[in-house]
């Protein structure tokens, strides 16, 4: 069943249809969860709202997969790690993510988060039933969003002839806009580039899922440990000392360069026809 469902390989146009399914149909379906009678039941208003928002996109995927025949070159999860042991790659993921977040922070921090949005995020993360928010943010969202944006959209665009670099960029843009606010969209687009590249290189859907879980869990953990710090606080601002910051920044660049070299050398290409994305 799932093999048939995930055989759907959307084009760029169909990827935007999936996007509209979430933004328009999904938002309308989730509206009842904001009603006072439902909103008080936090487990429903948080978790169910998220499921309802994404459900129209997966209904569209199901309709396309059952009505048309697709023969994708790669399955949604078709792992290839070359000469690099999977355990080593997964062990590297936290270091790659943290280094990437530090290096891209100057761009992701371009917009100042308004106080009302900051309070909204904190109240959601630190509410009475915070475990529901954690379940949604740290488990459910990474799995569903990676299946949608990387496993379906990115893979589909590449399968339909889009250059991998362009497919990664487009899927990242859609991923960012799906957050439906500019303060999360820019960081999401930047993180999406990393998630897309790692999925393209390994064809393992669990790689971007784990990275996504780590990213969301890190944000949630910071909310709990430092609730007084604004959500748009920068790493440089928290460090304070410029010399220490630039030293950490340089180390982060070195970590990314070494990781890129390791993945390129040991994972390489699945076959000679696979397109190489240059640095």
N, C-alpha and C positions, 0 to 999 in steps of 0.2 A: 504493500500500500504506500509506504513512505517513499520507496524508490520511484514509484509512478508519480507521486505528488511532486517530488523534488527533481523530476526529470525536466520540468518546465525551465526553459532558459530564456528569460525575457530580454528583449532588445532594449536600447536606451529609451525608446518611446514607451514600451511596456513597463519599464522601470518607473517612469514618471506616472503612469497609470496606477501602479502600486502605491506610489507616493500620494497621489490624489485620493486613493481609497482610504489611506490612513488619515490624511488631513481633513477631508470632507466627511466621508461616510463614518469613519471611526470616531471622529469628534462628536458627530450627531448622536451616535449610539451611546457614547459615554456620558452625554449630558445628564441623563437621569441620576447618575451617581453623585451629582452636585446638589440634588434636592435635599432639603433639611432632613427629611425622614431617612434618607440613605446616608447622607454625609456623616451623621453621627456614628454610623457603624463603620469604623475606619477600615476594617479589613475588606469591606465591600468597596468603599469609595476609592481606596488606593489601588488594590490589586485588581479588582474587577474593571475599574476604569481603564487600566492599562491593557488588559486583555481585550476589552471591547474596542479600544482604539485601533489595535493592530489586526483584529479579526477580519475586517473586510478585505484587507490585502491578502490574507491567506485563503479566504473564500475565492478570491479572484484567481489565485494560484491553482487552487483545486479545480475550478471550472476549466481553466486553460489546459491543465494536465490531463483531465479526464475526457475532454472533447477533441484534443489534438494529439498527434503522435510526435514525441520528441526523442531524439537519439543523441544525447549529449556525449561529448568525448570523455568528459570526466564526471564522476558522480559528485554530489555535494560534499561528501567526505571521502576523498580518495588520496590518503596520505602518501607523501613521498618525502623522505628525509635524506636521501642519498647516502653519503658515508657518515653523516652526523647522527649519532644515536638520539632517538626522540627524547630520552630522559635528559640529555645534555641541553637540547634546545629548550625544553620546558623549564629547566633550571635557570636558563639565561633570561627568560621572559621578564621577570621582575626587574632585573638590572637594565634591560633594554627599555622597558616602559619608563622607569624613573629617569633615566638619562634622556630619553626622548622628550618627556614632559618638561624637564629643565631647559633643554635646548630650544624648544618651541614656545616656552612661556612668554617671551617678549611679544610674540605675535598673538598668542591666545589671550593675553591680558590687555589687549588694545582697547576694549570697551570696559567702562566702569559699571559694575553691577549696582542697580538702584537698591536702596535700603529695603523697600517693600518686597523685592524679589529675594533678597538675601534672607529676610525674615521668613518668607514663605518656604524656602528651601530648608531652613533650620527647623521650623515648626514641623515640617513633614518628616525630617530625619530624626528629630528628638521628641516626637509626640508620645502619647501614652502607649500606643500600640506601634512603637517604632520597629518592632520585629517585622511587621507587615511591610513597612517601607523598605526595610533591608532586604526582605525576600523579593520584593518587586525590583528594586534598584540593582541589587548585587547578584541576583540569580536569574530571575525571569527575563528582565530586559536584555542582559548580555546574550542569552541563548536565542531569544526570538529576533532581536535586532541583527545579530550576526547571520542567522539563517536567512533573513530577509535581504539585508544589504550586501553581504559578502557571498553567502552560499547561493543565493538566487540572482540578485542584480549583477554583481561583479562577474560571477561565473558566466551568467547569461550574455552579458555584453561581449566578453572575450570570445565565447562560443559563436557569437554572431558577427565576428570579424572586427570588433573594436580593438584598437591597440591596447595592450594591457595597461600602459601608463595612463591613457585616457580613461579607460574603464575604472581604474582605481580612483582617479580624480572625480569622475562623475558619481560613482557610488559613494564617495566620501562627502561630496556636496549634498547629495540627497539625504545621507545619514545625518548631516549637520542640520539641514533645514527641518528634518523630522522632529527635532527637539522643539521647534516652533517658538523659539525666542532667541534673539541675537547674542545674549550673554552666554548661552551654552552652545550655540551653533558654531561659532568660530573654533573653540577648543575641540568640539566634536569632529569638525571637518579635518583638523590637523591630526587628531588621534586616528580618525578613519583612514588617513593615508598610510599610517603604520599598520593598522589592522588589515587593510587591503593588500599591502605588499607582502605581509607575512602569509596571508592566505594564498596569494598567487604563487609564492615560492614553494609552499609545502602542500597545497591542496588539502590541508587538514583543517576542517572547520573548527576543531577544538583549539587550535592555536589562537585565532582571533577571539574566540569565546573566553578563553582563559585570560588573555590580555584585557579584554573588556571587563571581566569580573574583577581583575586586579585594579584596574583604573577606577571603577565605581566604588569598590571596597575601600580604596585609599581615600577617596573623597569623603565617603561616609565616616571613616575612622577619624579623619581630621575634624569633622563636625563634632564628634563625640569628645575628642581629646582637647580641642581648642574652640569651644563654642563662642568665645568672645571675639575671635578673629573673623573679620569680614570674609565672605566667600571669594571676593576678588583680590584678597591679599596676595602679594607676589612672594615667590621664594626669595628673591633678592631683597625685598623689604623685610622679610623675617630674619634673614641672615644679618643684614645691617652692614657688616664689614665688606667693602667692595673687593678687597684682595682675596678674601676667603671665597666670596661668591664667584669671582672669575676663575679661581683655581678649581672649584667644583664644576663650573661651566666647561672648562677645558677638559677635565676628567670625563665629563659626560660626553663630549664630542669624541674623545678617544674610545670610550665604551661603544658608542654607536659605530664608529669606524671599524673597530675590531669585530663587532658583531656582524656588520655588513660583509667584511672580508671572510669571516668564518662561514656565514650562510652561503655566500657566493662560491667559495672554494669547496665546501664539503656537501652542501645540498645541490648546488649547481643547477643543471637543467634536467628535466625528466627525459627529454629527448632532444635531438639536434634541431628539431623544428620549433622548439619553444622560444619565444621572443625574449631577448635579454633586455631588462630595464636598466639602463646605465645609471650611474650615480649622479 
